[in-house]
């Protein structure tokens, strides 16, 4: 009995220890599983939170200090505020300088087109004077100058000539026109010293205007003027060639004073002896000289 009880106590003690050992093992496993699940959840939370947070900038080794870009910006943008920049363009996209440049350009273009228009007009006149269907002005002649020497139309070749018809006893018109001729000669010579313009005065009153009278008369106007005279038939033929009208009164007694009616034009002839243009009383000396100089520049042999 004692042995049986001892065996029973031993068995019971052993069973209890074994049971408690199994329980401890089971509880340990359960706690390990819980701890593993908790760790996994904690890691997921940490990963999610770290993904949402911004990355931290790694510290770098400090280098040379960076230079400020403020001076560069000040060079590129000279206005400190937007208001200052707006005030710069308060007058609009065009400034007074742009307006002045525009006006100057327009004035230059207008002058150029006007100059070309006049040049083309002069060229058409010169071409038309040599073309078919236009009355020819001028022609060959042979007369006497104020020195009594022979002067022919061939002596007009190689230079521009300005021809005027009148008479020495003209009271007002001829002196005024010869003064204008002298003034045109001086202007042309002043602006173009290399030019060679020959001024010619041809009388329409050969009965009274001999070489001596022409010489005394022309000395009062210009030393370069050439005076020409001849017989009545020679003068009449030459006036017809130049399309000049003149008329003397009939039945004039010897020694009686009279006037000669004639055309009032200056005839500009080119170096080949061809007619270029007629200058009337409406042209001032400055205008006439300018026209002469323009034709001289435009003329080509």
C-alpha positions, 0 to 999 in steps of 0.5 A: 500500500505504501509502495502503491501510494508512493508510485501514485504520488510520483506519477501524479507529480510527473504528470503535473510537471509534464502538463505544466511543461506543455502548457508553458511551451504552448503559451510561449509559442502563442506569445511568440506568434503574437509578438511576430504579428505585432512586429510585422504590423509595426514594420508596415506602419514604419514603412508607410510613415517613412514613405510619406515623410520627405527625404532628408538632405544629406549634409555636404562638405561646405565648399567655396561661398557662392557669389551673389547674382544680384549685380547680374540681375541689376544689369539685366533688369534696371527697374526695381519694381514693376511700377517703374517698368510700367511707367517706362512705357506709359507713353505707349510702344512708340517713343519720341525717338522712334517718331522722329526716326519715322518722320525723318525716313518718310521725309527722305523717301519723299525727297528721293521719289520727288528727285527721281520724278523730276529726273525722269521727266527731264529725261523724257523731255530730252529724249522727246526732243530728239525723237520723231514727230517733235519740232526740232529747235536749233540748227546750223548758223553762221553769224558775227560776235561782238568782236566782229569774228565769225561764230558758228553753231559748231562752236557750241558743241562740247558744252551746254549753251544758254541762248536768249533772243532780244535787242539792245534798245529793249527798255525793260524786259531784256535787261531784266532777263539778261540780269537773270542770265548773269545770275544763273551763270554765277550760281552754276559756276559757284556750285559746279566750277568744272561746268562749262556753260556758254551764254549767248545773246542773239539780237532780233534787231540787226539793223541797229545792233552791230558788233560794237553796240553788242559789245558795249551793251553786254559788258554791263551784264556779264563778261562771259556773254557772247553777242551775235548779229548778222543780216536780217535774213540770217537772223530771220532764218535763225529765229525760225529754227529756234521757234522764236517769234519776233516782229519789227514795225513796218515803214520805219523812217531812218533814225526813228526809234521803235520796239521789237516784239519777240519771244521771252525764253532761254533755250538750253542746248546740250553739248551736241547742239540739241534742244533740252529745255526752255526757261521762261519768266516764271523761273527764278534765277535759283530755279533756272540754275538748278534746272541747268545743273540737273540737266548737266548731271543727267546728260550722257554723250 
